[in-house]
Structures are given as C-alpha cells and as structure tokens.
Amino acid sequence: MKIELKEKCFSAVHFIVEHKKCERLHGHNWCVRVVVEGELDERGMVVDFIELRQILEEICMKYDHRVLLPENSPVVKCSVKGRSVRVRAGGREFEFPRSDVVWLPVVNVTVEELARLIAGELAVKLRHPNLRKLVVFVSEAPGQSAVFEHEF
C-alpha cells in the first residue's frame, strides 16, 4: 500500500560551485512531495498523515528563508566571526548573518542532495515496523526535480 503527501514548500538561497550559471547566489521555492510504502498497521494505516505532515513541516521549516551552504566542499571556504559567516567560493565573497545559515553535509547544495538529505531525515523520524519504502521528490522549479528512494 502507498500513501502520498502533496507538496510542502520552502524558500532558500544557495549556489553550486563550479557550475557556469548556478555558481551565482540565487534562490528557489523548493517543493517536497513524499510517498510512503508499507503494510497497513493495526489502525489500517501505512502512516498517519498528521504525523508525516508534521515531520515534513519541521524539516522544511529549518531550511525556510535560509542560506544553504555545503559543509563538505573542498572549494568553499568559510569562516565564522561573531554573528557573521564569511564565504569564499568561485572567486566571490559573501557575508551572511550566522543565524540565516544552514550547513548541509554535502559537497554542493543541489536538488539531488536535498532529496537525499530530506529522505534521510524522514527515515530517521518515521520508525514504524510496517514501512518498506520512502520516496522523496524535491523540485527547485517547475519541471526540475530529483527523486530519492529509501528502503527500510
């Protein structure tokens, strides 16, 4: 049995190092859709929509209206000074309020990596023995999305 939770969206800024166009600082209205597959539980549900929606909202809210930075990039150099984060990448320098930055354990902040990260966060929080598969779709623009599948 499969259930689907329609899109939850968040807005965030990022850049992709060593990409001709996307190396410039830019933002998206990222949208996330989730499909959960599994056996029906004793309540007759794969997973409670209220629980799934709440978990997804918590995940998306921590990214919403933030600057998403790659913490594992060998070419992005960051320094934290007081309440600021200074970033050097691709011949550019940026400075952001520290409270606006979210560090992601990735080499580049891409739609593919966001789909993988969000699926991982959901999988950790959805600990139900009846679940078999979690599929997360993340889009950065109409017609541009990534899909990540997690097997339980």
TAWO-V21514 format. One record per backbone hydrogen bond with DSSP energy under -1.0 kcal/mol. CO is the residue of the C=O (numbers start at 1). NH is the residue of the N-H. E is the energy in kcal/mol with one decimal. If there is no record, write none. Layout:
CO	NH	E
CO	NH	E
//
This chain:
1	38	-2.5
3	36	-2.4
5	34	-2.1
8	32	-2.6
10	30	-1.8
11	65	-3.9
12	28	-2.1
13	68	-3.1
14	26	-2.4
19	23	-1.3
21	24	-1.2
22	16	-2.5
26	14	-3.1
28	12	-1.9
30	10	-2.6
31	139	-2.6
32	8	-2.0
33	137	-3.0
34	5	-3.2
35	135	-3.1
36	3	-2.4
37	132	-3.3
37	133	-2.0
41	44	-2.1
45	41	-2.8
48	52	-2.5
49	53	-3.0
50	54	-2.3
51	55	-2.4
52	56	-2.5
53	57	-2.6
54	58	-2.2
55	59	-2.1
56	60	-2.7
57	61	-2.6
58	62	-1.2
60	63	-1.1
60	64	-1.4
63	66	-1.1
66	13	-2.6
67	102	-2.8
69	104	-3.1
77	88	-3.0
79	86	-3.1
81	84	-2.3
83	98	-3.5
84	81	-2.4
85	96	-2.6
86	79	-2.3
87	94	-2.7
88	77	-2.7
89	92	-2.0
92	89	-2.1
94	87	-2.9
96	85	-2.7
97	100	-1.9
98	101	-1.3
100	67	-3.3
102	69	-2.6
104	71	-3.2
104	106	-2.5
106	72	-2.5
108	110	-1.2
110	114	-2.3
111	115	-2.1
112	116	-2.0
113	117	-2.8
114	118	-2.7
115	119	-2.0
116	120	-2.1
117	121	-2.4
118	122	-2.6
119	123	-2.6
120	124	-1.8
121	125	-1.6
122	126	-2.2
125	127	-1.1
126	128	-1.2
128	131	-1.6
130	39	-2.4
132	152	-2.4
133	37	-3.2
134	150	-3.4
135	35	-2.6
136	148	-2.6
137	33	-2.6
138	146	-2.7
139	31	-2.3
141	144	-2.5
144	140	-2.3
144	141	-1.1
146	138	-2.6
148	136	-2.8
150	134	-2.7
//
